[in-house]
Amino acid sequence: MGDSRGLNELTEVVRREGGRVLATLTRHLGSLDLAEDAVQDAVVKALEKWPTIGTPDNPAAWLTTTAKNAALDRIRRESRRRPKEELTMPPGTSWSDESLVADDLLRLLFTCCHPTLNREAQAALALRTLCGLTTAEIAAAFLVPEPTMAQRIVRAKRKIAGAGIPYRVPPDEDLPHRVEGVLTTIYLLFTEAHHSSTQPTAYRVDLADEAIYLGRTLHELLPDNNAVAGLLALMLATHARRQARVDEAGDLVLLADQDRTRWDRDAIGEADRILNNSLAGSLPHPYQLQAAIACVHGLSPSYRETDWQEIRLLYDRLIELQPTAVVAVNRAVAVAEDQGPAAGLAELERVHGVDKWHLYHSARAELLARLGLEEQARRSYRTALACEPGPADRRFIERRLERL
């Protein structure tokens, strides 16, 4: 195996399995910092050995065992420096107990999303430690400079250590107050899968799969929570279109141009069932409304036959509960499909705080082009490119600009 190939495989394994390995280590060691250091040691050893011995059959187990040994070595060295301190490990625990993986992930997720941390710090720390996103990717998701995000993550970790925040899933009576931060993290992870801020691929299946795995695990823990059900249904219905979202070159394909025979109808049906079961006798949560929109798209036989009026009405309700610029832009697009591009453009012009968001300018350019205002459309596309979108979105915008 060449060094380049070995590095690529290792990077993929760490992205896919790193959160699980870290969660398992944190359960045994009781220290997030120590667990992170141990995982880093294991990654360094893998870089040294895998090009020679090849990738192990079970790379996650290899990383876990190597990280465990690295952690024990660190603890022994510290113990020799401070003889009064003793290593205490949970008796009778197995480092390879697969049945504990889901619990480990939830423990670490709830620890990162402890209410003593602010919401942005919660999501940033969880995305960095549990989900393997880079600091640059997280900074892009929050629209802040990378050094600022790095400082937030460091402060959050220090607060967890200094306050003695327990590594556990909270008791039942505390769960409703703690789950919103966890859901925000999973939602941001799924969003990064769709619009990667740094990766060249148009759709990161690994991140989407991880978000859905966490959503399913949380839904098993809280089967009657509307927000949890709504987010899981939203992710399933959206992820069902993954095979048609990119072309053979790996570039984005608009919803109107997607081959619907490639959609995962079973996943769409599951999303619809989860959503309908969660809606009985309760006010909708914003995640449920977003899931309903995704299901309307998924159940429509074609783009032309989509019930855009229903989608617009769902957005009308959503913006009442979640009056954000992102919702307003998406609602404007629905208005354009339901009532024409002029009406949609008028709605877009009312949205504020989106000057640096490339998707706003791209949507505006699309509507201007449909109205025949090609020079204005070109200017909007150029403004979108100036917002420094991720590689996949940049390629898409450049292609649209070329067609004008």
C-alpha positions as a Markdown table, in Angstrom:
| # | Residue | x | y | z |
|---|---|---|---|---|
| 1 | Met | 0.0 | 0.0 | 0.0 |
| 2 | Gly | 1.4 | 3.4 | -0.9 |
| 3 | Asp | 1.7 | 6.2 | 1.6 |
| 4 | Ser | -1.0 | 8.3 | -0.1 |
| 5 | Arg | -3.5 | 5.4 | -0.3 |
| 6 | Gly | -2.8 | 4.5 | 3.3 |
| 7 | Leu | -3.3 | 8.1 | 4.4 |
| 8 | Asn | -6.6 | 8.3 | 2.5 |
| 9 | Glu | -7.9 | 5.1 | 4.0 |
| 10 | Leu | -6.9 | 6.1 | 7.5 |
| 11 | Thr | -8.6 | 9.5 | 7.1 |
| 12 | Glu | -11.8 | 7.7 | 6.0 |
| 13 | Val | -11.7 | 5.3 | 8.9 |
| 14 | Val | -11.1 | 8.1 | 11.4 |
| 15 | Arg | -14.0 | 10.1 | 10.0 |
| 16 | Arg | -16.3 | 7.1 | 10.0 |
| 17 | Glu | -15.2 | 5.5 | 13.3 |
| 18 | Gly | -13.5 | 8.2 | 15.3 |
| 19 | Gly | -16.5 | 9.3 | 17.2 |
| 20 | Arg | -17.3 | 5.7 | 18.3 |
| 21 | Val | -13.7 | 5.1 | 19.3 |
| 22 | Leu | -13.5 | 8.3 | 21.3 |
| 23 | Ala | -16.9 | 7.7 | 23.0 |
| 24 | Thr | -15.8 | 4.2 | 24.1 |
| 25 | Leu | -12.5 | 5.5 | 25.4 |
| 26 | Thr | -14.2 | 8.3 | 27.3 |
| 27 | Arg | -16.5 | 5.9 | 29.0 |
| 28 | His | -13.6 | 3.9 | 30.3 |
| 29 | Leu | -11.2 | 6.8 | 31.1 |
| 30 | Gly | -13.7 | 9.3 | 32.3 |
| 31 | Ser | -11.7 | 12.1 | 30.6 |
| 32 | Leu | -12.4 | 13.6 | 27.2 |
| 33 | Asp | -9.0 | 15.2 | 27.0 |
| 34 | Leu | -7.2 | 11.9 | 27.8 |
| 35 | Ala | -9.4 | 10.0 | 25.4 |
| 36 | Glu | -8.7 | 12.5 | 22.6 |
| 37 | Asp | -4.9 | 12.3 | 23.2 |
| 38 | Ala | -5.1 | 8.5 | 23.1 |
| 39 | Val | -7.0 | 8.5 | 19.9 |
| 40 | Gln | -4.4 | 10.9 | 18.4 |
| 41 | Asp | -1.6 | 8.6 | 19.5 |
| 42 | Ala | -3.4 | 5.7 | 17.8 |
| 43 | Val | -3.8 | 7.6 | 14.6 |
| 44 | Val | -0.1 | 8.4 | 14.6 |
| 45 | Lys | 0.8 | 4.7 | 15.0 |
| 46 | Ala | -1.6 | 3.8 | 12.3 |
| 47 | Leu | 0.1 | 6.2 | 10.0 |
| 48 | Glu | 3.4 | 4.5 | 10.8 |
| 49 | Lys | 2.2 | 0.9 | 10.5 |
| 50 | Trp | -0.7 | 0.7 | 8.0 |
| 51 | Pro | 1.4 | 1.5 | 4.9 |
| 52 | Thr | 3.5 | -1.6 | 5.8 |
| 53 | Ile | 1.1 | -4.1 | 7.3 |
| 54 | Gly | -2.0 | -3.0 | 5.4 |
| 55 | Thr | -5.4 | -1.8 | 6.7 |
| 56 | Pro | -6.6 | -4.1 | 9.5 |
| 57 | Asp | -9.8 | -6.2 | 8.8 |
| 58 | Asn | -11.5 | -4.3 | 11.7 |
| 59 | Pro | -9.7 | -0.9 | 11.7 |
| 60 | Ala | -12.0 | 0.6 | 14.4 |
| 61 | Ala | -11.1 | -2.2 | 16.8 |
| 62 | Trp | -7.4 | -1.7 | 15.9 |
| 63 | Leu | -7.7 | 2.0 | 16.7 |
| 64 | Thr | -9.6 | 1.3 | 19.9 |
| 65 | Thr | -7.1 | -1.2 | 21.2 |
| 66 | Thr | -4.1 | 0.9 | 20.3 |
| 67 | Ala | -5.7 | 4.0 | 21.8 |
| 68 | Lys | -6.5 | 2.1 | 25.0 |
| 69 | Asn | -2.9 | 1.0 | 25.3 |
| 70 | Ala | -1.7 | 4.5 | 24.7 |
| 71 | Ala | -4.0 | 5.8 | 27.4 |
| 72 | Leu | -2.8 | 3.3 | 29.9 |
| 73 | Asp | 0.8 | 4.2 | 29.1 |
| 74 | Arg | 0.0 | 7.8 | 29.7 |
| 75 | Ile | -1.7 | 7.1 | 33.0 |
| 76 | Arg | 1.1 | 4.9 | 34.2 |
| 77 | Arg | 3.6 | 7.6 | 33.4 |
| 78 | Glu | 1.5 | 10.1 | 35.4 |
| 79 | Ser | 1.1 | 7.7 | 38.2 |
| 80 | Arg | 4.9 | 7.4 | 38.6 |
| 81 | Arg | 5.1 | 11.2 | 38.8 |
| 82 | Arg | 2.3 | 11.3 | 41.3 |
| 83 | Pro | 2.4 | 8.0 | 43.3 |
| 84 | Lys | -0.6 | 8.9 | 45.4 |
| 85 | Glu | -2.9 | 8.8 | 42.4 |
| 86 | Glu | -4.2 | 5.4 | 41.3 |
| 87 | Leu | -5.7 | 4.2 | 38.1 |
| 88 | Thr | -9.3 | 3.2 | 38.6 |
| 89 | Met | -11.0 | 1.4 | 35.7 |
| 90 | Pro | -14.6 | 0.0 | 35.7 |
| 91 | Pro | -14.2 | -3.7 | 36.7 |
| 92 | Gly | -15.3 | -6.3 | 34.2 |
| 93 | Thr | -15.8 | -4.0 | 31.3 |
| 94 | Ser | -15.0 | -5.0 | 27.7 |
| 95 | Trp | -13.4 | -2.6 | 25.3 |
| 96 | Ser | -14.9 | -4.3 | 22.4 |
| 97 | Asp | -18.5 | -4.6 | 23.6 |
| 98 | Glu | -20.4 | -3.5 | 20.5 |
| 99 | Ser | -23.7 | -3.3 | 22.3 |
| 100 | Leu | -22.4 | -0.3 | 24.3 |
| 101 | Val | -21.5 | 1.8 | 21.2 |
| 102 | Ala | -24.9 | 3.5 | 20.9 |
| 103 | Asp | -24.9 | 4.3 | 24.7 |
| 104 | Asp | -21.3 | 5.6 | 24.5 |
| 105 | Leu | -22.3 | 7.9 | 21.6 |
| 106 | Leu | -25.3 | 9.3 | 23.5 |
| 107 | Arg | -23.2 | 9.8 | 26.7 |
| 108 | Leu | -20.6 | 11.8 | 24.8 |
| 109 | Leu | -23.2 | 13.7 | 22.9 |
| 110 | Phe | -25.2 | 14.7 | 26.0 |
| 111 | Thr | -21.9 | 15.6 | 27.8 |
| 112 | Cys | -20.9 | 18.0 | 24.9 |
| 113 | Cys | -24.5 | 19.4 | 25.0 |
| 114 | His | -24.6 | 20.1 | 28.7 |
| 115 | Pro | -26.7 | 23.2 | 29.6 |
| 116 | Thr | -23.8 | 25.0 | 31.3 |
| 117 | Leu | -22.4 | 25.5 | 27.8 |
| 118 | Asn | -24.1 | 27.9 | 25.4 |
| 119 | Arg | -25.8 | 26.4 | 22.4 |
| 120 | Glu | -23.1 | 27.2 | 19.9 |
| 121 | Ala | -20.4 | 25.8 | 22.1 |
| 122 | Gln | -22.4 | 22.6 | 22.6 |
| 123 | Ala | -22.8 | 22.0 | 18.9 |
| 124 | Ala | -19.2 | 23.0 | 18.0 |
| 125 | Leu | -17.7 | 20.7 | 20.6 |
| 126 | Ala | -19.9 | 17.8 | 19.7 |
| 127 | Leu | -19.3 | 18.2 | 16.0 |
| 128 | Arg | -15.5 | 18.4 | 16.6 |
| 129 | Thr | -15.1 | 15.5 | 19.0 |
| 130 | Leu | -18.0 | 13.1 | 18.2 |
| 131 | Cys | -18.5 | 13.6 | 14.5 |
| 132 | Gly | -14.9 | 14.3 | 13.4 |
| 133 | Leu | -15.6 | 17.6 | 11.6 |
| 134 | Thr | -12.6 | 19.9 | 11.3 |
| 135 | Thr | -12.5 | 23.3 | 13.1 |
| 136 | Ala | -12.7 | 24.9 | 9.6 |
| 137 | Glu | -15.9 | 23.0 | 8.7 |
| 138 | Ile | -17.5 | 24.0 | 12.0 |
| 139 | Ala | -16.5 | 27.6 | 11.7 |
| 140 | Ala | -18.0 | 27.7 | 8.2 |
| 141 | Ala | -21.3 | 26.2 | 9.5 |
| 142 | Phe | -21.5 | 29.0 | 12.1 |
| 143 | Leu | -20.1 | 31.7 | 9.7 |
| 144 | Val | -17.3 | 32.7 | 12.1 |
| 145 | Pro | -13.5 | 32.8 | 11.6 |
| 146 | Glu | -11.6 | 29.5 | 12.3 |
| 147 | Pro | -9.5 | 30.9 | 15.2 |
| 148 | Thr | -12.7 | 32.1 | 16.9 |
| 149 | Met | -14.2 | 28.6 | 16.6 |
| 150 | Ala | -11.0 | 27.0 | 17.9 |
| 151 | Gln | -11.1 | 29.1 | 21.0 |
| 152 | Arg | -14.8 | 28.3 | 21.6 |
| 153 | Ile | -14.0 | 24.5 | 21.4 |
| 154 | Val | -11.0 | 24.8 | 23.8 |
| 155 | Arg | -13.1 | 26.8 | 26.3 |
| 156 | Ala | -15.9 | 24.3 | 26.2 |
| 157 | Lys | -13.6 | 21.4 | 26.9 |
| 158 | Arg | -12.1 | 23.3 | 29.8 |
| 159 | Lys | -15.5 | 24.0 | 31.2 |
| 160 | Ile | -16.5 | 20.4 | 31.1 |
| 161 | Ala | -13.3 | 19.3 | 32.9 |
| 162 | Gly | -13.3 | 22.2 | 35.4 |
| 163 | Ala | -17.0 | 21.8 | 36.3 |
| 164 | Gly | -16.9 | 18.0 | 36.6 |
| 165 | Ile | -19.7 | 17.6 | 34.1 |
| 166 | Pro | -20.7 | 13.9 | 34.3 |
| 167 | Tyr | -20.3 | 11.7 | 31.3 |
| 168 | Arg | -23.7 | 10.1 | 31.0 |
| 169 | Val | -27.2 | 10.3 | 29.5 |
| 170 | Pro | -29.2 | 12.5 | 31.8 |
| 171 | Pro | -32.0 | 11.0 | 33.9 |
| 172 | Asp | -35.5 | 10.9 | 32.4 |
| 173 | Glu | -36.7 | 14.0 | 34.2 |
| 174 | Asp | -33.9 | 16.1 | 32.7 |
| 175 | Leu | -34.1 | 14.7 | 29.1 |
| 176 | Pro | -36.7 | 17.1 | 27.7 |
| 177 | His | -34.6 | 20.1 | 28.8 |
| 178 | Arg | -31.4 | 18.7 | 27.3 |
| 179 | Val | -32.5 | 17.2 | 24.0 |
| 180 | Glu | -32.7 | 20.4 | 22.0 |
| 181 | Gly | -28.9 | 21.0 | 21.9 |
| 182 | Val | -28.4 | 17.4 | 20.9 |
| 183 | Leu | -30.9 | 17.8 | 18.0 |
| 184 | Thr | -29.2 | 21.0 | 16.9 |
| 185 | Thr | -25.9 | 19.2 | 16.7 |
| 186 | Ile | -27.3 | 16.3 | 14.7 |
| 187 | Tyr | -29.1 | 18.8 | 12.4 |
| 188 | Leu | -25.9 | 20.7 | 11.7 |
| 189 | Leu | -24.0 | 17.5 | 11.0 |
| 190 | Phe | -26.7 | 16.5 | 8.4 |
| 191 | Thr | -26.5 | 20.0 | 6.9 |
| 192 | Glu | -22.8 | 19.7 | 6.5 |
| 193 | Ala | -23.3 | 16.5 | 4.6 |
| 194 | His | -25.5 | 18.3 | 2.1 |
| 195 | His | -23.4 | 21.4 | 1.7 |
| 196 | Ser | -19.8 | 20.7 | 2.7 |
| 197 | Ser | -17.9 | 23.8 | 3.4 |
| 198 | Thr | -14.5 | 22.3 | 2.7 |
| 199 | Gln | -14.8 | 18.9 | 0.9 |
| 200 | Pro | -15.0 | 18.6 | -2.9 |
| 201 | Thr | -17.8 | 16.1 | -2.9 |
| 202 | Ala | -21.3 | 17.4 | -3.4 |
| 203 | Tyr | -22.8 | 15.0 | -0.8 |
| 204 | Arg | -21.0 | 13.4 | 2.1 |
| 205 | Val | -22.8 | 10.1 | 2.7 |
| 206 | Asp | -20.6 | 9.3 | 5.7 |
| 207 | Leu | -21.8 | 12.4 | 7.6 |
| 208 | Ala | -25.4 | 11.8 | 6.6 |
| 209 | Asp | -25.3 | 8.2 | 7.7 |
| 210 | Glu | -23.7 | 9.2 | 11.0 |
| 211 | Ala | -26.4 | 11.8 | 11.6 |
| 212 | Ile | -29.2 | 9.3 | 10.8 |
| 213 | Tyr | -27.6 | 6.7 | 13.1 |
| 214 | Leu | -27.5 | 9.2 | 16.0 |
| 215 | Gly | -31.1 | 10.3 | 15.2 |
| 216 | Arg | -32.3 | 6.6 | 15.3 |
| 217 | Thr | -30.5 | 6.1 | 18.5 |
| 218 | Leu | -32.1 | 9.1 | 20.1 |
| 219 | His | -35.5 | 8.1 | 18.8 |
| 220 | Glu | -35.2 | 4.7 | 20.5 |
| 221 | Leu | -34.4 | 6.6 | 23.7 |
| 222 | Leu | -37.2 | 9.1 | 23.3 |
| 223 | Pro | -39.9 | 7.5 | 21.0 |
| 224 | Asp | -42.6 | 10.0 | 22.0 |
| 225 | Asn | -40.6 | 13.2 | 21.5 |
| 226 | Asn | -42.0 | 15.1 | 18.5 |
| 227 | Ala | -38.8 | 17.0 | 17.8 |
| 228 | Val | -36.7 | 13.8 | 17.7 |
| 229 | Ala | -39.2 | 12.1 | 15.4 |
| 230 | Gly | -39.4 | 15.1 | 13.2 |
| 231 | Leu | -35.7 | 15.4 | 12.8 |
| 232 | Leu | -35.3 | 11.7 | 12.0 |
| 233 | Ala | -38.1 | 11.8 | 9.5 |
| 234 | Leu | -36.6 | 14.9 | 7.9 |
| 235 | Met | -33.2 | 13.2 | 7.5 |
| 236 | Leu | -34.6 | 10.0 | 6.1 |
| 237 | Ala | -36.8 | 11.7 | 3.5 |
| 238 | Thr | -33.9 | 14.0 | 2.4 |
| 239 | His | -31.3 | 11.2 | 2.4 |
| 240 | Ala | -33.6 | 9.1 | 0.3 |
| 241 | Arg | -32.8 | 11.4 | -2.7 |
| 242 | Arg | -29.0 | 10.9 | -2.3 |
| 243 | Gln | -28.5 | 8.7 | -5.4 |
| 244 | Ala | -30.0 | 11.4 | -7.6 |
| 245 | Arg | -28.5 | 14.5 | -6.0 |
| 246 | Val | -25.3 | 14.2 | -7.9 |
| 247 | Asp | -24.4 | 13.4 | -11.5 |
| 248 | Glu | -21.7 | 11.0 | -12.8 |
| 249 | Ala | -19.1 | 13.7 | -12.3 |
| 250 | Gly | -20.1 | 14.1 | -8.7 |
| 251 | Asp | -21.7 | 17.5 | -9.2 |
| 252 | Leu | -25.0 | 18.7 | -7.8 |
| 253 | Val | -28.3 | 18.1 | -9.6 |
| 254 | Leu | -31.3 | 20.4 | -9.0 |
| 255 | Leu | -34.4 | 18.8 | -7.6 |
| 256 | Ala | -36.3 | 19.5 | -10.8 |
| 257 | Asp | -33.7 | 17.6 | -12.8 |
| 258 | Gln | -33.3 | 14.5 | -10.5 |
| 259 | Asp | -34.2 | 11.0 | -11.7 |
| 260 | Arg | -36.9 | 10.0 | -9.2 |
| 261 | Thr | -36.6 | 6.3 | -10.0 |
| 262 | Arg | -33.3 | 6.5 | -8.1 |
| 263 | Trp | -34.9 | 7.7 | -4.9 |
| 264 | Asp | -35.2 | 5.3 | -2.0 |
| 265 | Arg | -38.9 | 4.9 | -1.7 |
| 266 | Asp | -38.7 | 2.7 | 1.4 |
| 267 | Ala | -36.9 | 5.4 | 3.3 |
| 268 | Ile | -39.4 | 8.0 | 2.1 |
| 269 | Gly | -42.3 | 5.7 | 3.3 |
| 270 | Glu | -40.5 | 5.2 | 6.7 |
| 271 | Ala | -40.1 | 8.9 | 7.1 |
| 272 | Asp | -43.8 | 9.5 | 6.3 |
| 273 | Arg | -44.9 | 6.9 | 8.9 |
| 274 | Ile | -42.6 | 8.3 | 11.6 |
| 275 | Leu | -43.9 | 11.8 | 10.9 |
| 276 | Asn | -47.6 | 10.9 | 10.8 |
| 277 | Asn | -47.3 | 8.9 | 14.1 |
| 278 | Ser | -45.6 | 11.9 | 15.8 |
| 279 | Leu | -48.2 | 14.4 | 14.7 |
| 280 | Ala | -51.3 | 13.0 | 16.5 |
| 281 | Gly | -52.8 | 15.4 | 18.9 |
| 282 | Ser | -49.9 | 17.8 | 19.2 |
| 283 | Leu | -48.7 | 21.2 | 17.9 |
| 284 | Pro | -46.0 | 20.7 | 15.3 |
| 285 | His | -42.3 | 21.2 | 16.0 |
| 286 | Pro | -40.2 | 23.0 | 13.3 |
| 287 | Tyr | -38.4 | 19.7 | 12.6 |
| 288 | Gln | -41.8 | 18.1 | 11.9 |
| 289 | Leu | -42.8 | 20.9 | 9.5 |
| 290 | Gln | -39.5 | 20.5 | 7.7 |
| 291 | Ala | -40.0 | 16.8 | 7.5 |
| 292 | Ala | -43.5 | 17.3 | 6.1 |
| 293 | Ile | -42.0 | 19.5 | 3.4 |
| 294 | Ala | -39.4 | 16.8 | 2.6 |
| 295 | Cys | -42.1 | 14.1 | 2.5 |
| 296 | Val | -44.3 | 16.2 | 0.1 |
| 297 | His | -41.3 | 16.3 | -2.3 |
| 298 | Gly | -40.6 | 12.7 | -1.8 |
| 299 | Leu | -44.1 | 11.4 | -2.4 |
| 300 | Ser | -44.7 | 13.6 | -5.5 |
| 301 | Pro | -44.5 | 11.6 | -8.7 |
| 302 | Ser | -42.7 | 14.4 | -10.6 |
| 303 | Tyr | -41.5 | 18.0 | -10.1 |
| 304 | Arg | -44.4 | 19.4 | -12.1 |
| 305 | Glu | -46.9 | 17.5 | -10.0 |
| 306 | Thr | -45.5 | 18.7 | -6.7 |
| 307 | Asp | -48.1 | 20.4 | -4.5 |
| 308 | Trp | -46.3 | 23.7 | -4.2 |
| 309 | Gln | -49.3 | 25.3 | -2.5 |
| 310 | Glu | -49.1 | 22.8 | 0.4 |
| 311 | Ile | -45.3 | 23.4 | 0.6 |
| 312 | Arg | -45.8 | 27.1 | 0.7 |
| 313 | Leu | -48.4 | 26.8 | 3.5 |
| 314 | Leu | -46.0 | 24.6 | 5.5 |
| 315 | Tyr | -43.3 | 27.2 | 5.1 |
| 316 | Asp | -45.9 | 29.9 | 6.2 |
| 317 | Arg | -46.3 | 27.9 | 9.5 |
| 318 | Leu | -42.6 | 27.2 | 9.8 |
| 319 | Ile | -41.6 | 30.8 | 9.6 |
| 320 | Glu | -44.0 | 31.6 | 12.4 |
| 321 | Leu | -42.2 | 29.2 | 14.7 |
| 322 | Gln | -38.7 | 29.7 | 13.3 |
| 323 | Pro | -38.4 | 33.2 | 11.8 |
| 324 | Thr | -34.8 | 32.8 | 10.4 |
| 325 | Ala | -33.3 | 34.0 | 7.2 |
| 326 | Val | -32.7 | 30.4 | 6.0 |
| 327 | Val | -36.4 | 29.6 | 6.4 |
| 328 | Ala | -37.4 | 32.9 | 4.7 |
| 329 | Val | -35.2 | 32.1 | 1.7 |
| 330 | Asn | -36.6 | 28.6 | 1.3 |
| 331 | Arg | -40.1 | 30.0 | 1.7 |
| 332 | Ala | -39.4 | 32.5 | -1.1 |
| 333 | Val | -38.4 | 29.7 | -3.4 |
| 334 | Ala | -41.6 | 27.9 | -2.6 |
| 335 | Val | -43.6 | 31.1 | -3.3 |
| 336 | Ala | -41.9 | 31.3 | -6.7 |
| 337 | Glu | -42.9 | 27.8 | -7.6 |
| 338 | Asp | -46.5 | 28.4 | -6.4 |
| 339 | Gln | -47.1 | 31.9 | -7.5 |
| 340 | Gly | -44.4 | 32.7 | -10.1 |
| 341 | Pro | -40.8 | 34.0 | -10.0 |
| 342 | Ala | -41.8 | 37.6 | -9.6 |
| 343 | Ala | -43.7 | 36.8 | -6.4 |
| 344 | Gly | -40.7 | 34.7 | -5.1 |
| 345 | Leu | -38.2 | 37.5 | -5.9 |
| 346 | Ala | -40.3 | 40.0 | -4.0 |
| 347 | Glu | -40.2 | 37.7 | -1.0 |
| 348 | Leu | -36.4 | 37.3 | -1.3 |
| 349 | Glu | -35.9 | 41.0 | -1.4 |
| 350 | Arg | -37.5 | 41.2 | 2.1 |
| 351 | Val | -34.9 | 38.9 | 3.6 |
| 352 | His | -32.1 | 40.5 | 5.6 |
| 353 | Gly | -28.8 | 39.3 | 7.1 |
| 354 | Val | -27.9 | 37.1 | 4.2 |
| 355 | Asp | -25.4 | 39.2 | 2.3 |
| 356 | Lys | -22.6 | 36.7 | 2.9 |
| 357 | Trp | -24.7 | 33.6 | 2.2 |
| 358 | His | -24.1 | 32.2 | -1.2 |
| 359 | Leu | -27.3 | 30.2 | -1.4 |
| 360 | Tyr | -29.4 | 33.4 | -1.1 |
| 361 | His | -27.6 | 35.0 | -4.0 |
| 362 | Ser | -27.8 | 31.8 | -6.0 |
| 363 | Ala | -31.5 | 31.5 | -5.5 |
| 364 | Arg | -31.9 | 35.2 | -6.4 |
| 365 | Ala | -30.0 | 34.7 | -9.6 |
| 366 | Glu | -32.2 | 31.7 | -10.6 |
| 367 | Leu | -35.3 | 33.8 | -10.2 |
| 368 | Leu | -33.8 | 36.8 | -12.1 |
| 369 | Ala | -32.9 | 34.4 | -14.9 |
| 370 | Arg | -36.4 | 33.1 | -15.1 |
| 371 | Leu | -37.7 | 36.6 | -15.4 |
| 372 | Gly | -35.3 | 37.2 | -18.3 |
| 373 | Leu | -33.1 | 39.6 | -16.3 |
| 374 | Glu | -29.9 | 37.9 | -17.3 |
| 375 | Glu | -27.4 | 40.6 | -16.5 |
| 376 | Gln | -28.8 | 41.0 | -13.0 |
| 377 | Ala | -28.7 | 37.2 | -12.7 |
| 378 | Arg | -25.0 | 37.1 | -13.7 |
| 379 | Arg | -24.2 | 39.7 | -11.0 |
| 380 | Ser | -26.0 | 37.7 | -8.4 |
| 381 | Tyr | -24.1 | 34.5 | -9.3 |
| 382 | Arg | -20.8 | 36.5 | -9.1 |
| 383 | Thr | -21.8 | 37.7 | -5.7 |
| 384 | Ala | -22.6 | 34.1 | -4.7 |
| 385 | Leu | -19.1 | 33.1 | -5.8 |
| 386 | Ala | -17.6 | 36.0 | -3.8 |
| 387 | Cys | -19.2 | 34.5 | -0.7 |
| 388 | Glu | -16.6 | 31.7 | -0.9 |
| 389 | Pro | -19.0 | 28.6 | -1.1 |
| 390 | Gly | -17.7 | 25.1 | -0.6 |
| 391 | Pro | -16.1 | 23.4 | -3.6 |
| 392 | Ala | -19.2 | 21.5 | -4.8 |
| 393 | Asp | -21.5 | 24.6 | -4.5 |
| 394 | Arg | -18.8 | 26.7 | -6.3 |
| 395 | Arg | -18.8 | 24.3 | -9.3 |
| 396 | Phe | -22.6 | 24.3 | -9.4 |
| 397 | Ile | -22.8 | 28.1 | -9.4 |
| 398 | Glu | -20.0 | 28.4 | -12.0 |
| 399 | Arg | -21.9 | 26.1 | -14.3 |
| 400 | Arg | -25.1 | 28.1 | -13.9 |
| 401 | Leu | -23.2 | 31.3 | -14.7 |
| 402 | Glu | -21.7 | 29.8 | -17.8 |
| 403 | Arg | -25.2 | 28.9 | -19.1 |
| 404 | Leu | -26.2 | 32.5 | -19.0 |
